[in-house]
Amino acid sequence: MDNRKHFHIIGICGTAMGSAAAALSKQGHKITGSDAKVFPPMSTILEEAGIELMEGYKAENLPADADLFVVGNAISRGNEEVEALLDNKLPYVSLPELLRREVIQGKRSFVVSGTHGKTTTTSILTWLLEHNGKNPSYLIGGVPDNFAVGARFTDSEFFVIEGDEYDTAFFDKRSKFIHYLPEAVIVNNMEFDHADIFNSIDDIKRTFSHLLRTVPRNGKIFLNGDEQNCLDLVEKSPVKPETVGVSEHNEHRICVTASEPDHTDFTINGTTFRLPMVGEFNVRNAAMAICVARFAGLSDDEIRAGLLTFKGVKRRQTERGTTANGITIIDDFGHHPTAIRETLKGLKQAYPKRRLWALFEPRSNTSRRNTLQGELIEALLEADGSIIAAVNNPEKVPVEQRLDVDAVAAAVRAGGKESYHEPDVAAILERLKKQAKSGDVVIVFSNGGFEGIHKKLLEQL
């Protein structure tokens, strides 16, 4: 029996959507898709997978022979293809629902959730299974350096997926992770984020509690036992969660035993592991992955061997190069104050006795707002100096809710560290030409391209 289908994807060039599309194509399904912005690298990846791409959203893009239409979560009413889809009563689903139906059903699904560290934790867990011959299916919201692509669908019993709490689609406002049929769930941490769709931390706790309700009786939940927000989920969970963290009361207690520039040694309840990454934050990510890998049946020796060969994730503390006069440029996806703070702490371990400059672009829906302004100030105080760019697309945030960049820089200076607000990339470069010295490390925090600033830094500093 031929189970191959034709899926047409509206909004195909997003990171997760594009990766999933390429993986479905490799399974033998026919994939077509459209997007407003079709450009490399995603367009190249999709075209190499044999996927027909259409630029712009038009009613005539909808193929008459498609079995199912998939609507991306960035697509809203008013989109010409969506309106034609509804007018003609064509069958449609979201990407999470498609994954549930076509890929995850019947597998051992491991869902990695939390405000921070999802991509790294998912990548570590996937690699532990891969290194030990399990050939897992996976979908990761980034590009792990151990794999060529961000998604792969196999015949393995294991499926590892990054569980995002953001909403599913314009017609389904539940969090994406509700669809993923978890046998095991990781809750790395929980803080207020996604200020465009959540009003409070209580909203976020509610959606995470819904996720935990989908875990079967024979499943597992591992949550951060050092965070009260995570502990608040325990009484609402049908399956008793197991706690992971550095405090004494945790069932899986982490202890960092050595911190070197290129690795960190730690124990879990006395059992030793080495991670070729820096910072307690990454140790916590690895510990969560270890707990699920044990649940999957891997031995500690198998896990140790896998950890030692883990290469990291692109755009997570990624060294982009060093300038002619010895200034190192680091790229990091961090955009939430906690992620920025913990990354800076880890980089102090990787680059001891070197001065750290943090460049921050307020670009995400939360970071453009003043909701976490105080936390951002505390995070930037971890750097020796910082430069904050202008708020990206400020018109999308009401003035009274917008991040006050000048106030952030002033508060960091009042805390005893250099800090500046610069209006554009050219001004940032001029500032660093004056301030940065040989041996300094410049960390660029942005969840976007930041106008190619990394390359400009390497060329001009």
ZARO-456078 format. One record per residue (C-alpha): x, y, z; residue in one letter. Coordinates in steps of 0.25 Angstrom, whole numbers, padded with zeros to 4 digits, always signed. Each point is the difference from the previous one (the first is absolute). Layout:
XYZA ...
! end
This chain:
+0000+0000+0000M +0005+0014-0004D -0001+0009+0012N +0007+0012-0007R -0008+0013+0000K +0000+0014-0005H +0001+0011+0010F +0000+0014-0004H +0006+0009+0011I -0004+0015+0002I +0012+0007+0007G +0010-0011-0004I +0013+0008+0002C +0000+0001+0016G +0011-0008+0007T -0009-0011+0005A -0010+0000-0011M +0012-0001-0011G +0007-0011+0008S -0013-0008+0001A -0003+0002-0014A +0014-0005-0005A -0002-0012+0010A -0014-0004-0006L +0006+0001-0014S +0011-0009+0003K -0011-0010+0005Q -0006+0000-0014G -0011+0010+0002H -0002+0011-0011K +0002+0013+0006I -0004+0014-0006T +0000+0013+0008G +0000+0015+0000S +0005+0011+0008D +0001+0015-0001A +0015+0000+0001K +0007-0011-0007V +0015+0001+0001F +0013-0008+0005P +0003-0008+0008P -0014-0006+0002M -0004+0002-0015S +0013-0008-0004T -0003-0011+0010I -0014-0001-0005L +0004+0000-0015E +0011-0010+0002E -0011-0009+0006A -0008+0001-0013G -0011+0009+0006I -0007+0010-0009E +0000+0014+0006L -0009+0011-0003M +0003+0014+0004E -0012+0009+0005G -0013-0005+0005Y -0011-0002-0012K -0012-0008-0001A +0005-0006-0013E +0012-0006+0008N -0010-0010+0007L +0002-0014-0008P -0012-0007-0004A +0006-0013+0003D +0005+0002+0014A -0005-0009+0011D +0002+0009+0011L +0003+0015+0002F +0009+0004+0012V -0001+0014+0005V +0012+0006+0008G -0001+0007+0013N +0005+0013-0006A -0012+0000-0010I -0013+0008+0004S -0013+0003-0006R +0000+0009-0012G +0011-0008-0006N -0005-0003-0015E +0003-0014+0001E -0006-0002+0013V -0013+0007-0005E -0001-0009-0012A +0003-0012+0008L -0012+0003+0009L -0009+0005-0011D +0002-0013-0007N -0002-0009+0012K +0014-0007-0002L +0006-0009+0011P +0010+0007+0009Y +0008-0002+0012V +0012+0007+0008S +0014-0006+0000L -0001-0005+0014P -0013-0008-0004E +0006-0005-0012L +0012-0005+0008L -0009-0007+0010R -0008-0007-0011R +0011-0003-0010E +0013-0002+0008V -0001-0001+0015I -0012-0009+0002Q +0004-0014+0006G +0014+0005+0003K +0007+0002+0013R -0001+0016+0000S +0010+0008+0008F -0004+0014+0001V +0010+0011+0005V -0007+0012+0006S +0004+0013+0008G +0002+0014-0002T +0015-0002-0003H +0010-0011-0004G -0010-0008-0009K +0008+0000-0012T +0013-0004+0007T -0007-0011+0008T -0008-0006-0011T +0013+0000-0008S +0008-0007+0011I -0011-0010+0002L -0001-0003-0015T +0015-0002-0001W +0000-0009+0012L -0010-0009-0007L +0007+0001-0014E +0014-0003+0005H -0005-0013+0006N -0007-0005-0012G -0014+0004+0002K -0002+0008-0013N -0011+0009+0007P -0009+0009-0007S +0001+0014+0004Y -0005+0014-0002L +0009+0011+0006I -0002+0015-0001G +0015+0003-0004G +0011-0007-0007V +0008-0010+0009P +0015-0001-0004D -0001-0015+0001N -0011-0001-0011F -0001+0006-0014A -0014+0004+0001V -0010+0005+0011G -0010-0012-0002A +0000-0014-0004R -0012-0011+0000F +0005-0014+0001T -0006-0014+0003D +0006+0001+0014S -0009-0002+0012E +0005+0013+0006F -0004+0014-0004F +0007+0012+0007V -0007+0014-0002I +0002+0014+0005E -0013+0004+0007G -0003+0014-0002D -0011+0007+0009E -0003+0010-0011Y -0014-0001-0006D -0003-0010-0012T -0007+0008-0011A -0010+0011-0002F -0011-0011+0002F +0006-0007+0012D +0005+0008+0011K +0005-0011+0009R +0015-0002+0002S +0007-0008-0011K +0005-0010+0010F -0014-0005+0003I +0000-0007-0013H +0013-0009+0002Y -0005-0012+0008L +0011+0000+0010P +0005-0013+0007E +0010+0009+0007A +0000+0015+0002V +0011+0009+0005I -0003+0013+0006V +0014+0007+0000N -0006+0013+0007N -0011+0009-0001M +0000+0016-0001E -0009+0010-0006F +0002+0001-0015D -0008+0002-0013H -0006+0013+0005A -0008+0001-0012D -0009-0012+0003I +0002-0003+0015F -0005+0011+0010N +0007-0006+0013S +0008-0011+0005I -0013-0007+0005D -0004-0001-0015D +0013-0007-0003I -0001-0009+0012K -0014-0004-0005R +0005-0004-0014T +0011-0008+0006F -0009-0007+0010S -0009-0004-0013H +0013-0006-0006L +0002-0009+0013L -0014-0005-0001R +0003-0007-0013T +0011-0009+0006V -0005-0014+0001P +0001-0008+0014R +0013-0007-0005N +0006+0012-0005G +0010+0010+0007K +0001+0014+0004I +0013+0007+0003F -0001+0014+0005L +0010+0011+0006N -0001-0002+0015G +0007+0013+0003D -0011+0009-0006E -0013+0002+0008Q -0007+0003-0013N +0003-0015-0005C -0003-0005+0014L -0014+0006+0000D -0003-0010-0011L +0002-0012+0008V -0014+0000+0007E -0007+0002-0013K +0007-0012-0007S -0006-0014-0001P +0013-0006-0001V +0010+0003+0011K +0011+0009-0005P +0015-0003+0003E +0008+0012+0004T +0014+0003-0006V +0009+0011+0005G +0011+0005+0009V -0007+0001+0014S +0000-0011+0010E -0015-0004-0001H +0001-0004-0015N -0002-0014-0003E +0011+0001-0011H +0010+0009+0006R +0010+0007-0008I +0014+0004+0005C +0010+0007-0009V +0014-0005+0004T +0009+0007-0010A -0001+0012-0009S +0010+0001-0012E +0000+0009-0012P -0004-0011-0009D -0008-0010+0009H -0008-0001+0013T +0001-0012+0009D -0012-0004+0008F -0007-0011+0008T -0015-0004+0001I -0002-0007+0013N +0015-0003+0000G +0001-0006-0014T +0010+0008-0008T -0001+0006-0014F +0008+0010-0008R -0007+0010-0010L +0008+0007-0010P -0007+0013+0002M +0001+0011+0011V -0009+0005+0011G -0010-0005+0010E -0011+0003-0010F +0005-0010-0010N +0003-0010+0011V -0015+0001+0004R -0004-0003-0015N +0009-0012+0000A -0005-0005+0013A -0015+0000-0005M +0005-0007-0013A +0007-0011+0008I -0013-0002+0008C -0008-0003-0012V +0011-0008-0007A +0000-0009+0012R -0015-0001-0001F +0002-0004-0015A +0009-0012+0005G +0014+0006-0002L +0011-0004+0010S +0009+0011+0007D +0012-0005-0008D -0008+0002-0013E -0004+0014+0004I +0014+0004+0004R +0005-0004-0013A -0011+0008-0007G +0002+0012+0008L +0015+0001-0003L -0003+0001-0015T -0011+0010+0001F +0004+0012-0008K -0010+0011+0004G -0011+0008-0008V +0002+0011-0010K -0003+0014+0005R +0002-0005+0015R +0013+0006+0005Q +0006-0002-0014T +0014+0006-0003E -0001+0007-0014R +0014+0003+0000G +0011+0010+0005T +0004+0013-0006T +0014+0004-0005A +0003+0007+0013N -0005-0012+0009G -0015+0003+0003I -0008-0012+0001T -0015+0001-0006I -0010-0010+0006I -0014-0002-0005D -0012-0004+0009D -0015-0001-0002F -0003+0005+0014G -0011+0011+0001H -0006-0003+0014H +0008+0007+0012P +0002-0014+0007T +0006-0006-0013A +0009+0012-0001I +0004+0000+0014R +0003-0015+0000E +0008+0000-0013T +0009+0012+0005L +0003-0009+0013K +0004-0011-0009G +0008+0008-0009L +0008+0005+0012K +0004-0015+0002Q +0004-0001-0015A +0007+0013-0001Y +0007+0002+0014P +0007+0013+0003K -0006+0006-0013R -0009+0012-0001R -0014-0003-0005L -0009+0010-0008W -0014-0004-0002A -0008+0006-0012L -0015-0002+0001F -0011+0002-0010E -0014+0001+0006P -0007-0007-0011R -0009-0011+0006S -0015+0003+0004N +0004+0000+0015T +0014+0007-0001S -0006+0012-0007R -0009+0002+0012R +0003+0006+0013N -0006-0012+0008T +0014-0006+0003L +0008+0013+0000Q +0006-0002+0014G +0004-0014-0003E +0007+0005-0013L +0008+0010+0008I +0004-0011+0010E +0004-0009-0012A +0009+0011-0007L +0007+0003+0013L +0007-0014-0002E +0008+0006-0011A +0011+0009+0001D -0006+0009-0010G -0013+0000-0008S -0007+0007-0012I -0015+0000-0002I -0005+0002-0014A -0013+0007-0003A -0013-0008+0002V -0003-0007-0013N -0013+0004-0007N -0004+0009+0012P -0013+0004-0006E -0006-0014+0003K +0001+0003+0015V -0008+0011+0007P +0010+0011+0005V -0005-0003+0015E +0004-0015-0002Q +0013+0002-0008R +0014-0003+0006L +0007+0013+0004D +0014-0003-0006V +0006+0013+0006D -0005-0003+0014A +0006-0014-0001V +0013+0006-0004A +0000+0010+0011A -0003-0010+0010A +0011-0009-0004V +0010+0011+0001R -0006+0003+0014A +0004-0014+0003G +0014+0003-0003G +0001-0006-0014K +0002+0007-0014E -0013+0000-0008S -0005+0008-0012Y -0012+0001-0009H +0003+0001-0014E -0011+0002-0011P +0005-0009-0011D +0011-0010-0004V +0009+0011-0006A +0000+0008+0014A +0003-0013+0007I +0012-0003-0008L +0005+0014+0002E -0002-0002+0015R +0008-0013+0000L +0011+0005-0008K +0003+0010+0011K -0003-0009+0012Q +0004-0014-0004A +0014-0005+0002K +0009-0011-0004S -0004-0013+0008G -0015+0005+0002D -0011-0009-0003V -0013+0006-0006V -0013-0008+0001I -0011+0003-0009V -0014-0003+0006F -0011-0001-0011S -0011-0009-0004N +0001+0006-0014G +0011+0003-0010G +0004+0014+0006F +0003+0006-0014E +0012-0010-0001G +0007+0007+0011I +0009-0012+0003H +0007+0001-0013K +0001+0015+0001K +0007-0002+0014L +0010-0010-0006L +0003+0010-0011E +0000+0013+0007Q +0005-0002+0014L 
! end
